[in-house]
């Protein structure tokens, strides 16, 4: 009996093959997307916007560090 003549096995092989193709397409997109977006949107952000983003990020990191220190001091006090 030939394995490809069993309908259930053909369906399973087709599903696995389709999943592999979808995974390859997704991985290809994940690799190509960042450089492609960088080329397409290259001149749209000003340095002021980038600086604002860095300042906002630093503020958030400072706040996270502050909350972590508060939590640590509370845990050490108990």
N, C-alpha and C positions, 0 to 999 in steps of 0.2 A: 504494500500500500504506500502510495506516494504522499508525503507530508503536505504538499500544497493542494491535495484534493479534498482535505478535510476542511469544511467551511469554517468551523470555529477557529482552527489554527490560522487560516488565512485572514480571518478578521483580527485576531490578536497580532499577527505580523503586520497587518495594515495599520493598526492603531500604534504599534511601536514605531513603525516607519514614519507615520505622520507626526508623532511626538518628536522624533529626532529631527525632522525637517523644521518643525516649529521652533525647537531649541536652537538650531543653527541660525535661523532667521533672527531670533531674539538676540543671540550672542553677537551676531554681525551688526545688528542695530546698536547694541550697547557699546560696541567698539567704535563705530563710525559716528555716532551721534555727537559726542562732545567736540571733536575737531570740526565737524561739519557746522555745528551751531556757532563755534568760535569764528569760522570763516564768514558765515552769513551775517552775524550780528556784531562784527568787529568794531565798527566805529560808533556804535549807538550809545555806549556808556561814557560819561564824562569822568574825569578824574575826581571831581567833587562828589559824584555819586558813589564812586568806589571808596573814597575817604569816609563818607557818611556810613557806608556799609561796614567798614572796618571799625569805626568808632562805636557803632551800634553793637557789633559783635563783641568788642572789648568790654562794653558796659554790661552786656549779658553775662560774659564770662566772669567779670568781677562780682556780679550779683550771685551767680552760682557758687563761686568760691566763698562768698560771705555766708550764704545759707549753709554750706557744708561746714564751715567753721562753727557756726552757731549750733548745728546739730551735733557736732563732735563734742563741743563743750558741754552740751546738755547730757550726752551719753556718758561722758567722763564724770559728771557731777552725780550721776545716779549710782 
